[in-house]
Amino acid sequence: MKKRFLFVLLALLIVAVAGCASPAAPAAPAAAPASGGVAAPAAEAAPTAAPADEGCAEMTPVKLQLQWVTQSQFAGYFAAVDQGFYAAHCLDVTILEGAVDIVPQQVVASGQAEFGLAWVPKVLASRSEGADLVNIGQVFQRSGTLEVSWADNPVATVADMRGKRIGTWGFGNEHELFAAMRAEGIDPNNADDVTVIQQSFDMLALLNRELDAAEAMTYNEYAQVLEAINPETGELYTSEDLTVINFNDVGTAMLQDHVFARESWLAEEGHEDVAVRFLAASFQGWQWCRDEIDACVQVVLDNGPTLGQSHMTWQLNEINKLIWPSPAGIGVMDQALWDQTVAVSLESGIIPEAPGDGAFRTDLALKALEMVEGDTTGADYQPITVELVEGGE
């Protein structure tokens, strides 16, 4: 979905103490942060006078605009605040929480934040409309989008969607699904082929059997089903009760969460250095959340998400799966997945033409990786097993 290039001033300010945030696949809005309000126009970040390893002569203030509310999807950034990784790189980072009416691309393009997080096709759409936004760190290496149905009424393949009631959130989240349908000769805009229903940011329509299949993120809505009681057994639903289509397997998966900034901002003296240090500290945050999952979840909980410990643990575990392994290093673009994302964006009409070479750059992420010690690829990463409880508590 293309959105008009508007200036958005509203953004909720999360205290830079600890926390994490993100869409319940996108997801229903969570509780407000400990403090917040309307973000004043961001002053251009002044580069610090000394590198982190020599001590900070001064701190560089920057803002990061999230794309949703507090949850583990953004754990690495809050961990970087909580663990002092940003401070060690002479950065004073303010994290702005997202909401339904906040578009990160607009916030960054209008100068309200130096950095933003969003799905790649949404930034490509903004770029095609004139926003000078560039992808500088591709943190998620794969898509987390699913289409979920019941095992006793399975929609096991995309071809099975013909004639069924298929849910999607819309708002630009439908493109992987619609591209997969079209590849099977199903027109998502033709009610004779399929009934597409805009679902809410939860799984109630699936739980109530109002949909044959519902859109879900691995890290959020899918877990919401598994946190619900099966009325026939009195126990929680299990994965055996569900049938899942993963768009990574289908071939229409699109790259999602990445760090972006304005090209014009990066071109100013000292700002590339600020971006490198921001990426390095963020990568450290994600390393820590990979290796210290319980402690990282506690950072999320301290920041006040709507759902509880088991859900936040599940979510972080699934987010880690989307990041690790990162064969070329966390934040470095996979060219094949970029090309696939562009191809689906073109086929879906998200963008009128392929973006130029400047739409993403890897040099800043590579420089950042030189500043990060330890495992930056996660080649041996193994997810944990998470036990969900009713309601995600």
C-alpha positions, 0 to 999 in steps of 0.5 A, spaced: 500 500 500 502 506 498 501 512 503 501 519 501 508 523 504 505 526 510 509 529 516 507 526 522 509 529 528 506 525 533 510 519 536 510 516 543 517 517 547 519 511 551 524 512 557 531 510 555 531 505 561 529 498 558 524 495 554 522 493 547 516 494 542 513 491 536 506 490 532 502 484 534 503 481 527 503 488 527 498 487 533 493 490 538 496 496 541 500 495 547 500 499 554 503 506 553 510 507 556 512 509 562 512 517 560 511 519 553 508 525 549 508 529 542 516 528 540 518 535 538 522 536 532 529 533 532 535 537 532 540 534 527 545 530 531 552 533 532 557 528 532 561 526 538 568 529 539 571 522 541 570 515 539 567 510 544 574 507 546 577 514 548 571 516 552 566 521 550 567 528 550 560 529 549 554 525 547 550 525 541 543 525 541 539 521 536 532 518 536 529 511 533 522 511 531 519 504 532 514 501 528 509 499 533 508 498 541 512 495 546 514 488 545 520 483 544 520 485 536 524 491 538 528 488 544 535 489 541 534 496 541 532 497 548 537 492 550 542 497 547 539 502 552 539 498 558 546 495 557 549 501 556 551 499 549 549 506 546 552 510 551 559 506 550 559 509 543 557 516 545 550 516 543 544 518 547 538 514 544 531 516 545 526 510 542 520 513 540 514 508 540 509 506 534 502 506 534 497 505 528 497 513 526 505 513 526 508 511 520 516 511 521 518 513 514 514 519 515 517 521 521 524 520 519 523 523 512 520 529 516 526 530 521 523 527 527 528 522 528 534 520 525 533 512 524 527 508 523 524 501 523 520 498 518 518 493 513 522 494 506 517 494 501 514 500 505 520 504 505 521 502 498 514 505 497 516 511 500 522 512 497 518 511 490 514 517 492 520 522 493 522 520 500 530 520 501 530 514 505 536 508 505 536 502 508 543 501 512 542 495 516 538 489 514 537 486 521 531 481 519 534 476 514 527 472 513 520 474 513 515 472 519 509 472 515 504 466 516 497 464 514 494 460 519 488 455 518 485 449 522 488 442 521 481 440 521 479 445 515 486 446 512 488 451 508 495 447 506 497 450 500 496 457 497 492 453 491 487 451 497 485 458 498 481 458 492 473 459 494 475 460 502 475 466 507 482 468 507 484 474 512 489 479 512 490 486 516 491 490 509 495 496 511 501 494 506 501 487 510 498 483 504 503 483 499 506 476 500 499 473 501 496 477 494 503 475 490 502 468 492 495 468 490 496 471 483 502 466 482 497 460 483 492 464 478 487 466 484 485 474 483 485 476 490 480 482 488 475 477 485 470 475 489 469 469 485 476 466 486 477 468 494 473 472 499 479 476 502 477 479 509 480 484 513 482 481 520 483 485 526 490 485 529 488 479 533 486 472 532 479 472 534 476 471 527 480 465 526 478 462 533 471 464 532 471 460 525 469 466 521 475 465 517 478 459 514 485 462 514 488 468 518 494 472 517 499 471 523 506 473 525 511 467 527 512 471 533 506 474 535 499 472 533 501 465 532 502 464 539 496 468 541 492 462 538 497 457 542 495 461 548 487 460 547 483 454 550 481 449 546 473 448 548 473 441 546 479 439 550 479 444 556 487 445 554 491 450 550 491 449 543 497 446 540 501 446 533 498 440 531 491 443 531 493 448 526 496 448 519 501 453 517 503 456 510 510 460 511 511 465 505 519 463 506 517 456 503 512 459 498 517 464 495 514 471 496 517 472 502 519 480 503 524 483 507 522 486 513 525 490 519 531 494 517 534 500 520 533 506 515 535 513 515 535 519 510 540 520 505 541 527 506 542 526 513 547 521 512 551 526 507 552 531 512 559 531 516 560 526 521 553 523 520 555 517 517 560 516 523 554 516 528 550 511 524 556 506 524 556 507 532 548 506 532 548 500 528 554 497 532 551 498 539 544 495 536 548 489 533 550 488 540 543 489 543 541 483 538 547 479 540 545 480 547 538 478 546 540 472 543 545 469 548 541 472 554 534 471 552 531 471 559 535 477 561 533 480 555 525 478 556 526 482 563 528 488 559 522 487 555 517 486 561 520 492 565 518 496 559 511 494 560 508 490 554 501 488 554 502 481 554 506 477 559 512 473 560 511 467 556 508 471 550 514 475 550 519 469 551 516 466 545 516 472 541 524 474 542 525 466 541 522 467 534 525 474 533 532 471 534 530 466 528 528 471 523 535 474 525 540 468 526 543 466 522 546 472 519 551 469 514 554 475 512 554 478 519 548 481 522 545 487 518 548 486 512 543 485 506 542 478 502 542 480 495 538 475 493 532 476 498 533 484 496 531 482 489 526 477 491 523 483 495 523 488 489 520 483 484 514 482 489 514 489 490 513 490 482 509 485 481 504 487 487 504 495 484 507 497 491 513 501 486 512 503 479 519 501 477 525 498 481 529 502 486 536 505 484 542 502 487 542 507 492 536 504 496 540 500 500 548 500 502 552 495 506 558 499 508 555 502 514 553 495 517 560 492 515 564 498 518 559 497 524 561 489 525 568 491 525 567 494 532 563 489 535 566 483 538 564 476 539 559 472 534 556 476 529 553 471 524 550 466 529 552 460 525 551 455 531 545 459 533 539 454 536 532 457 538 530 455 545 523 451 547 518 456 550 512 453 554 506 458 553 501 459 558 494 462 557 493 469 555 501 469 554 502 471 562 
